Amino acid sequence: MSPGSLVVVGTGIRTTQVTPEALAAIRSADVVHFLVADRIAATSIMNESSEARSLADLYAPDRQRSATYGAMVDRIMGDVRSGKTVCAAFYGHPGVYAEPGHDAVRSARSEGFRARMLPGVSAEDALFADLGIDPGAEGWQSYTATDFLLRPRRFDPTVPLVLWQVGGIGLNTGVADAVTDHLPMLIDRLRSSYPDEHEVVVYEAAVLPGFDPVVQRLPLVGLGDARITAASTLLVPGHGRSAVDPSVAAVLGIDDV
């Protein structure tokens, strides 16, 4: 193995959610590259490492997101290649809707460096807790809103559906503000599978300790009136119940579904 190394960690949704393992990686690294959602989280990391450097400057309104992510990996790998112990810290879980973390680990390993990823509390974890959802109860479907429209995805309306980045449908640059031009397209797609009055939830996790999440409950047909931000997630609860295969139920000895 080459002398440089990489640990990719998650800082959680709130500043209090950094795991002891992630904190140890931040403290022991020669250099820390970070991308977080608020100033308090950034300050916390810089207090733990005198060599902490933000990746946020790589975003630009006219720069493709893929190019921005590639530049992040290049910056991280530059220090790994120079023989340093590097920690890359990303908001939430470093491998959930965070391409640079996975790309950096793959790149480092392909070049013979030691690299690993440590998990963190993701926005999905916060959603489960804040909205009282157990994904094991009925199953769970999760897509970005853009992917859901673009493919289009085949899904089961009886199973809860979560759509990420509803405030940035079709957006592929570093613009930080919500863009809702294509939200009517998403509403129309959902109305083909759910009744107009089906309740949906626009959700945004709290990023600071002591604050409540943003939870807007409204009928599907009224989704266009919701306050959508760049951090908004849409939860569409299941409608109805899936049919049970009686022959399978008999074999399994299940009669209470």
N, C-alpha and C positions, 0 to 999 in steps of 0.2 A: 504493500500500500504506500502511496505517496504521503508526505508529511502533513499536507493540508487536510482539513476535515470540515464537515458541515453538519449542523443540527438545525432542522426547521421546526419551529415551535408555534403553538397558538397562544394568543394572549387572552382568549375568551371574549365574550361580548362586553363584560364590564371589567374594570381594572382590578377588581377583587377576585377574578376568576383565573388568574395565572396559576398554574399548578406548581408545586414545589420542584418538580423535575424540570419544567420549563424555566423557572426562575434560576435554578442552578446552572442551566445551559447558558442563559444570558450573562450571568455573573462570571462564568469561567471562560467565556469566549474572548479571543483577541480583538475581534470586531463584531458588532451587531448591526445588521441591516434590518430596518423595521418598516412596516406599513400598518398603521392603526387608524382608528376612526375618530379619535378626539385628542385634544391637547393634553388632557390629564394622563391618558395612556402613554402618549409620547414622552411626557415628562417623567413618568414612572420608570420607563425603560432607560432614559438618559441618566436617571439617578442611580441606576444599577450598573451602568457601563459608561466609562469615560470615552469609549470608542463606539458609541451608538450613532448611527447615521440613517436618516429617513430616506425612503425610496419614493416619497410622494412627489418630489420634484421631477420625476420622469413622466408624469402625466401631462398631457397637453390637449387642449380642446380639439385640435385638428390632427391628432396622432392616433392611428389605429390602436385599439386595445392590445392586439396581438404583438404589435411593435413595442408597446410600452412594457408588456410582460417579458418580451425577449431582452429588453434593455435591463430590466431588473435582474434577470438570471445572469446576464453578462457581468453586471456589477458585483453580484454575489460571488460568481465563479472567479472573477479577477482576484479577489482576496484569497479564495481557496487555493488557486493555482500558485499564489505567492508563498504558500506554506503556512498560512494562518489557520487558527481554529476559529471557524466562522459560525455565528448563529444568525439565522434569518427568522424574524418574528413577524407573524401575520395576525391580524385581527380575526377573532373567532377561532375556528378550527383551520389549521394551515393547509388542509387538503380538501376543504369543502368550498366550492366556488372560489378557489384560489389557485389558479393554474401555475403561477410562478413557483410555488412551493414544490409541487410535484416535478415540474420541469428542472428545477435546480437539483433536486435529489437524483433524478435520472442522469442529468449531465455529469454530476460529480462522480457517481458510481461508474459511468461509462468511461471516465478518464482515470479510474483507479483510486479515487479518494474515498475515504470512509464517509458515509452520509446516512442519515436517518431522519425520520419525522416523528415528532411527539404530538399526540392529539390535544385538542383544546375544546372548550365549550363553544358550540356553533349556534348560529341563529335558529337552526332547526331545534336544537336542544332547548333553547329558551322558549320557542313556540310551544313545544310539548308541555312544558311546565306552566307557562302563562295561560294557555287556553285549555288546559286539562285534557290533553289528548294522549292516548296510549296507542302508538302505531301497531302494536301487536293485537289489538282488539278486532279491527276490521281490515287491516292492511293499510298501505300508505302509497300514494303516488306523488312523485316530486319531479318537476321540470322547471327550467327557466321559461318565462312567458314567451320569449322569442322562439325557443325550440318547440314549445307546445304548438305554436301557430305555424311555424315553418315546415314541419315534417309532413303532414300533421300527425300528431300522436293518437293512437287508439287507446282509449282508457275506459275504465269502469266507473260510471257515474254513481254507483252505490258505495264506492270506496272514497274516503277523504282525498282530496286533490290539493296540493300546494303548488303555487306558481310563484317563482322567485323573480325579482327584478321587473315587476309590473310597471315601475316608473321609468323603465329604459328599454321598452320593446323596440327591437331593431337597432339599438344604439351600439356602436362598436368603437367609440372613441372615449376619451377621458373626461367627458362632460360630467360635472358633478350634480347638476340640477336635474330634476325629474323631467322626462319628456313623455307626454301622454297622447301624442298624436295618433298612435295606433291602438289606444285602449278601446275605442268602439269596435275594432275588429275582434279583439279578444272577447268583449261582451257578446257580440253576435255569435261567436263560436260556442261559447258556453250556453247561450240561450237555446241552442239546438239540442242540448242534452239535459237541461234543467228548466223547471218552471220559472217564470219571471219573478215570482215572489220568494224563490228559494233564498234563504239567508246565507250571505257570504261574509267573510271577515277580512278586513284590511288590517294587517298587523305590522308593528314595528317594535322590535325589542328595545328595552331601555339600556342605554350604554353607560349610565352613571348609577352608582349605588344609591339606593333610597328613592329612585324615581320609578314611576309606573310605566309599563309599556303602553304604546298607543294601540288601542283596539277599537276599530270602527265596524259595527255590525249593521248591515243594510241589505235590502233585497237586491238580487242580481241585476234587475232592471235599473236600479238606481246607482249602480257602481260608478257611473260617470260623474256622480255628484260627490264622491268621496275625495278626501284630501290625500293625494298621492305624492309621496316623496321618492327620492332615489333609493331609500332604504325600505320601501314598502314591500310587503309580501302578501299575496292573496291566498286565503284558505277557502276552499269550497267544500263544505261538509258533504258527506255522502247523501244521496237521495234514494230512498227505498232500500230494499234488501236484495241481495243476490239469491237466485234460486239454488236450492240444495239438490244434489244428485242423490236420489233415494237409495240407489243400489250401493253407492259408496258409503252412505250413512249406515246402511244395514251391515256392511262388512266391518266398519269401524265400531259398530255398536253405539252410535250416537243418535239419540232421539230427542234431544232438547234444543235443537237449533232452529 
